[in-house]
């Protein structure tokens, strides 16, 4: 029972950490508390309007009092990604989430993440790059021209959605930092902040994952035109439950690869140790390409429940496509790989 | 205070209320969208937990009745036991109708291929048999066989939390607690369980005695 897990990215050796660069935790927390206080003040001004008393108020306690505020983004629409599939309504996209940092039930993130602080934010790109860079909150939406792409999202749990994301290609971000030829993989890490993320504070709430959450791609996967950094959905900035302020979207892989609320992207010389893969290597491979031919050991991956418009019984079970229907763009990446073994 | 027959109706009313209120709460949660935008997993989990909790409750009755000398409580076991089956039925129906969307081919494939679903299916079949044979007329007809059949509830007590443990992705703390709880509830019946197991091995022995098997060590 003493399996050792890598928690987060362990690329820094002790002599590399420069104490003077680190903001003392107390000051950092003070700043957060202050921002939080300001945020709540502004929100509480709007309480007067939410006076619709109903039968169900019994259950709605504090949740409706503070909803994270998203802001409209300006973007162009990338017509290279036309999708005949009907988009999943926003309401469902933002209330059915796997984000174990905020709890393991699908409705937990929407309930527990509304006070999440995304500004200030820092996204560090380092490792095997020519110029390590750090993006702050405003950079995320201003450094690159934003575009909208509608992608299919296939969860490893055999449900799927169709989501219009706003953002920029991962390749454009990596090119800005300059990828060294020594880089073979790209590792991503989610924010580690147990004060804000109850799942990181308690093993029970967080479902036993060893935080911070880490995901990874090969360099070729990362540079593929489909790999996308999303800062918004449905034309507005991301809500916290969907990975605010910035997340990865790799539409031909199972959803858990599309890591949320990223603070660090490190280019590496070897395959990074990723969270789900370490926890259950027999169930969640590093590649995790959507593949109807390879079942999860405990359920079939041949079909999926598409979450669309309408009520409980209106969902449809559809056949799952290899690479989630993106084979044309990505199948060539795996021509020398046995995808049954490297699932 | 010793519970008397005149209290039974109130006791049953209380248990009906306790068992039915979670269903009303679930309906309200789903209708008010408090169960998330796509409450399928929520409903499946919720009804499964209803079955598991009522199973724990029915196994708690006889230890409590013994300890507090409240024999009348024993008469509520059928009621609670039927709720275990009712919740298990809702759980299965939710899986078939909401998750699989009535794809029967997929349902059969999943039951055969997935061990955690087999464990759940076996439990469900046993619970169904226990529910049918809970009718007084059938019980009388079955005589001694009835108790033998209904001893299978102890097997269900182990299978159901294993099904839960096996079904989760990584959040194993809660199912592990339920496994421990069920083992605890079975431990309270150590002597009667030992008798059942001895009875089973006696039933097997005569046949094995006819075919002695010598093992080299």
Boltz contact constraints between the chains, C-beta under 6 A:
constraints:
  - contact:
      token1: [A, 56]
      token2: [B, 32]
      max_distance: 6.0
  - contact:
      token1: [A, 59]
      token2: [B, 34]
      max_distance: 6.0
  - contact:
      token1: [A, 91]
      token2: [B, 37]
      max_distance: 6.0
  - contact:
      token1: [A, 92]
      token2: [B, 37]
      max_distance: 6.0
  - contact:
      token1: [A, 92]
      token2: [B, 38]
      max_distance: 6.0
  - contact:
      token1: [A, 95]
      token2: [B, 36]
      max_distance: 6.0
  - contact:
      token1: [A, 95]
      token2: [B, 37]
      max_distance: 6.0
  - contact:
      token1: [A, 96]
      token2: [B, 36]
      max_distance: 6.0
  - contact:
      token1: [A, 96]
      token2: [B, 37]
      max_distance: 6.0
  - contact:
      token1: [A, 96]
      token2: [B, 38]
      max_distance: 6.0
  - contact:
      token1: [A, 104]
      token2: [B, 171]
      max_distance: 6.0
  - contact:
      token1: [A, 106]
      token2: [B, 36]
      max_distance: 6.0
  - contact:
      token1: [A, 106]
      token2: [B, 41]
      max_distance: 6.0
  - contact:
      token1: [A, 107]
      token2: [B, 36]
      max_distance: 6.0
  - contact:
      token1: [A, 204]
      token2: [B, 173]
      max_distance: 6.0
  - contact:
      token1: [A, 207]
      token2: [B, 170]
      max_distance: 6.0
  - contact:
      token1: [A, 207]
      token2: [B, 171]
      max_distance: 6.0
  - contact:
      token1: [A, 208]
      token2: [B, 170]
      max_distance: 6.0
  - contact:
      token1: [A, 279]
      token2: [B, 170]
      max_distance: 6.0
  - contact:
      token1: [A, 298]
      token2: [B, 114]
      max_distance: 6.0
  - contact:
      token1: [A, 307]
      token2: [B, 38]
      max_distance: 6.0
  - contact:
      token1: [A, 317]
      token2: [B, 101]
      max_distance: 6.0
  - contact:
      token1: [A, 317]
      token2: [B, 103]
      max_distance: 6.0
